[in-house]
Amino acid sequence: MLPLKLAFTAAFLLGTSCAVTERASEPASDPIAAIVREELERQKIPAVSLAIVEHGRLVHAEGYGFANLEHQVPATAETIYQSGSIGKQFTAALVLLLAHDGRFALDDPIARHLPGTPPSWARVTIRQLLQHTSGLADPYEKLDLTREYTEAELLAIDGELPLLFEPGAKFSYSNMGYHVLGFLCSHVGGTFYGEQLAQRIFAPAGMRTARIISERELVPHRAAGYELEDGRLVNQRWVSPSLNTTADGSLYLSVLDFAAWDLALTRGTPISEQMQAVMREPARLADGKLSLYGCGWSVEPFEGREAISHGGAWQGFTTFYLRLPQEQLSVIVLTNRAGADPGVIVKRIALQRLEERGSRAGATAASR
């Protein structure tokens, strides 16, 4: 998994294994449920919500375990999790929409469109920020996660850090780069980038509950996040509101929201196929090699197949999304345990679905 928005290393307390008991409604022969139950137990994850999209249809959406351990609230397909860095693709999509509007070109220097950038960023382009080839480092070691920051203060802190390399030369995953892209969208679009996401992406895609994080507001079906501290299970650490609204992945969403996004990609709206092609295009580095990252999407192949994917981790949550365009198969897993590896669940289920298709095709051929 790529380095993600600051993750807290954690494991699930063994004494709360009630969170992973088999649900009575799950058939014992269900291979999907069996995979999820096994990983819930093995990784000690309180809750998983899972969605599978195949051939343009949502074919599976379910929750497993407990979204809230204190109140023993079962997870469902409607459970709301924090996105972590899988939210970067929505920031990238908004940037492409603004570029399509003619507000800027992707190869423009960021300094041309965003006031307050330091002189060292003069050659950093918007595309390089999207593709993590800008050379920008990450600011989290310099940030107090409990302090409120203004946009200008965050930009100033980002600007104090020296570039890691000449812009465009290498790949280095940068949450800071997506902070800056959010500032760009807010400045150029005229409203907070989160409002633009809601209007231009979430609503058109049918993502009914996706939104920017706000711990003060009442959010139906919101899961609690967990981490381990000194051998005991505790709630996720509190993070200041300003650091929970940055464009590197500070979203609430459900697997139903993400399935709606995946189906919208197939329809080509609100992000056209041409824009999606830009998002899938990897960067060419100074040594002539291609990176394995496009704009908000990893493009590393999966079992020899074309794939786009991304993971996420923030506070007490971990997430993973895998889309196999040629196979018309997508799997989304959201969890409420810091340090869990939802990518393992996603990949196991994707392989199970592909193997099942192969078995059906073999049986059909044998019967002819």
Residue pairs with C-beta under 8 A, 6 or more apart in sequence:
1 311
1 320
1 341
1 343
2 85
2 173
2 293
2 298
2 310
2 311
3 173
4 84
4 85
4 173
4 249
4 311
4 312
4 313
4 314
5 84
5 85
5 175
5 248
5 249
5 250
5 312
5 313
5 314
6 140
6 145
6 175
6 313
6 314
7 84
7 313
7 314
7 318
7 338
7 339
8 227
8 236
8 237
8 313
8 315
8 316
8 338
8 339
9 227
9 338
9 339
10 226
10 227
10 228
10 316
10 337
10 338
10 339
10 340
11 44
11 228
11 337
11 339
12 19
12 43
12 44
12 45
12 46
12 226
12 228
12 233
12 337
12 340
13 44
13 228
13 231
13 232
13 233
14 44
15 233
16 46
16 69
16 233
17 41
17 44
18 66
18 72
19 40
19 45
19 46
19 47
19 65
19 66
19 69
20 37
20 40
20 41
20 44
20 45
20 46
20 64
20 65
22 33
22 37
23 33
23 64
23 74
26 33
26 37
27 33
31 352
31 356
32 50
32 52
32 60
32 349
32 352
33 64
35 345
35 348
35 349
35 352
36 48
36 50
36 64
36 345
36 349
37 64
39 45
39 48
39 344
39 345
39 348
40 48
40 64
40 65
43 337
43 340
43 341
43 344
44 337
45 65
45 335
45 336
45 337
45 340
46 65
46 66
46 67
46 69
46 226
46 335
46 336
46 337
47 63
47 64
47 65
47 66
47 67
47 75
47 79
47 223
47 335
47 336
47 337
48 63
48 64
48 65
48 75
48 333
48 334
48 335
48 342
48 345
49 61
49 62
49 63
49 64
49 75
49 76
49 77
49 79
49 81
49 254
49 255
49 333
49 334
49 335
50 60
50 61
50 62
50 63
50 64
50 255
50 331
50 332
50 333
50 345
50 349
51 58
51 60
51 61
51 77
51 255
51 256
51 258
51 259
51 330
51 331
51 332
52 58
52 59
52 60
52 61
52 329
52 330
52 331
52 332
52 349
52 353
53 59
53 259
53 262
53 263
53 329
53 330
53 331
53 332
54 328
54 329
54 330
54 353
55 328
56 263
56 266
56 328
58 256
58 259
58 263
61 77
61 255
61 256
61 259
62 76
62 77
63 74
63 75
63 76
63 77
63 78
63 79
64 75
65 74
65 75
66 72
66 73
66 74
66 75
67 73
67 74
67 75
67 76
67 79
67 221
67 222
67 223
67 224
67 336
68 223
68 224
69 224
69 226
69 233
70 224
75 223
75 336
76 221
77 254
77 255
77 256
78 209
78 221
78 254
78 256
79 221
79 222
79 223
79 254
79 334
80 209
80 219
80 220
80 221
80 222
80 223
80 252
80 253
80 254
81 223
81 225
81 252
81 253
81 254
81 317
81 319
81 334
81 335
81 336
82 213
82 225
82 250
82 251
82 252
82 314
82 315
82 316
82 317
83 249
83 250
83 251
83 252
83 253
83 312
83 314
83 317
83 319
84 249
84 311
84 312
84 313
84 314
84 317
84 318
84 319
85 175
85 248
85 249
85 310
85 311
85 312
85 313
85 314
86 249
86 258
86 310
86 311
86 312
86 319
86 320
86 321
87 247
87 248
87 249
87 250
87 251
87 253
87 312
88 178
88 247
88 248
88 249
88 296
88 310
89 279
89 296
89 297
89 310
90 197
90 201
90 202
90 251
90 261
90 296
91 178
91 181
91 182
91 185
91 193
91 197
91 247
91 248
91 249
91 296
92 130
92 181
92 279
92 295
92 296
92 297
93 201
93 270
93 271
93 275
93 279
93 296
94 185
94 189
94 193
94 196
94 197
94 200
94 201
95 106
95 126
95 130
95 181
95 184
95 185
95 295
96 106
96 271
96 275
96 278
96 279
96 295
97 200
97 201
97 270
97 271
97 275
98 104
98 185
98 188
98 189
99 105
99 106
99 126
100 275
103 113
103 188
103 189
104 112
104 113
104 126
104 184
104 188
105 126
106 125
106 126
106 127
106 130
106 278
107 125
107 126
107 127
108 125
108 126
109 121
109 122
109 123
109 124
109 125
109 126
110 117
110 121
110 124
110 125
110 126
110 129
110 180
110 184
111 117
111 121
111 122
111 124
113 126
113 184
113 187
113 188
114 180
114 183
114 184
114 187
114 188
115 187
116 152
116 155
116 156
116 159
117 124
117 155
117 159
117 180
118 159
118 160
120 159
120 162
120 163
121 134
121 136
121 159
121 163
123 166
123 167
124 134
124 135
124 136
124 163
124 167
125 134
125 167
125 168
126 181
126 184
127 283
127 295
128 134
128 135
128 167
128 168
128 177
128 283
129 136
129 174
129 177
129 178
129 180
129 181
130 177
130 181
130 294
130 295
130 296
131 171
131 282
131 283
131 291
131 293
131 294
131 295
132 171
132 172
132 173
132 174
132 177
132 283
132 291
132 293
133 167
133 168
133 169
133 170
133 171
133 172
133 283
133 285
133 291
134 163
134 167
134 168
134 174
134 177
135 163
135 164
135 165
135 166
135 167
135 169
135 170
135 172
136 158
136 161
136 163
136 164
136 174
136 176
136 177
136 180
137 161
137 162
137 163
137 164
137 172
137 174
137 176
138 174
138 175
138 176
139 154
139 157
139 158
139 161
139 175
139 176
139 179
140 175
142 157
142 160
142 161
143 149
143 157
143 243
145 237
145 239
145 240
145 243
146 238
146 239
146 240
147 240
148 240
148 241
148 242
149 157
149 240
149 242
149 243
150 242
151 183
151 186
154 179
154 183
154 242
154 246
155 179
155 180
155 183
158 176
158 179
158 180
161 176
164 170
164 172
165 172
166 286
168 283
168 285
168 286
169 285
169 286
170 285
170 286
171 283
171 285
171 291
171 292
171 293
173 293
175 246
175 248
175 249
176 248
178 246
178 247
178 248
178 249
179 246
179 247
179 248
181 247
182 193
182 246
182 247
182 248
183 193
183 247
185 193
185 196
185 247
186 192
186 193
186 196
189 196
193 247
194 211
194 212
194 245
197 210
197 212
198 210
198 211
200 270
201 207
201 270
201 271
202 210
202 211
202 257
204 264
204 269
204 270
205 260
205 261
205 263
205 264
205 269
205 270
206 260
206 263
206 264
207 253
207 257
207 258
207 260
207 261
208 256
208 257
208 260
209 220
209 221
209 252
209 253
209 254
209 256
209 257
210 251
210 252
210 253
210 254
210 257
211 219
211 251
211 252
211 253
212 245
212 250
212 251
212 252
213 244
213 245
213 250
213 251
213 252
214 241
214 244
215 238
215 241
215 244
216 241
219 252
221 254
222 252
223 317
223 336
224 235
224 236
224 316
224 336
225 235
225 236
225 315
225 316
225 317
225 336
225 337
225 338
226 233
226 234
226 235
226 236
226 316
226 336
226 337
226 338
227 233
227 234
227 236
227 237
227 315
227 316
227 337
227 338
227 339
228 234
228 338
228 339
235 316
236 315
236 316
236 317
236 338
237 315
237 316
239 315
243 250
244 250
249 312
249 314
250 314
253 334
254 334
255 332
255 333
255 334
258 321
258 332
258 334
259 330
259 332
262 321
262 323
262 330
262 332
264 270
264 271
265 271
265 276
265 323
266 328
268 276
271 279
278 294
278 295
279 294
279 295
279 296
279 297
279 308
280 294
280 297
280 299
280 308
281 294
281 295
282 290
282 291
282 292
282 293
282 294
282 299
283 290
283 291
283 293
283 294
284 290
284 291
285 291
292 298
292 299
292 300
293 299
294 308
296 310
297 308
297 309
297 310
298 308
298 309
298 310
299 307
299 308
300 307
300 309
301 307
302 309
302 322
302 324
302 347
302 350
303 351
303 354
305 324
305 326
305 327
306 324
306 325
306 326
307 322
307 323
307 324
307 325
308 322
308 323
308 325
309 320
309 321
309 322
309 323
309 343
309 346
310 320
310 321
311 318
311 319
311 320
311 321
311 342
311 343
312 318
312 319
312 320
313 319
313 338
313 339
315 338
316 336
316 337
316 338
317 334
317 335
317 336
317 337
317 338
318 335
318 337
318 338
318 339
318 340
318 341
318 342
319 332
319 333
319 334
319 335
319 342
320 332
320 333
320 342
320 343
320 345
320 346
321 330
321 331
321 332
321 346
322 330
322 331
322 332
322 343
322 346
322 347
322 350
323 329
323 330
324 330
324 350
327 354
329 350
329 353
329 354
331 346
331 349
331 350
331 353
332 346
333 342
333 343
333 345
333 346
333 349
334 342
335 342
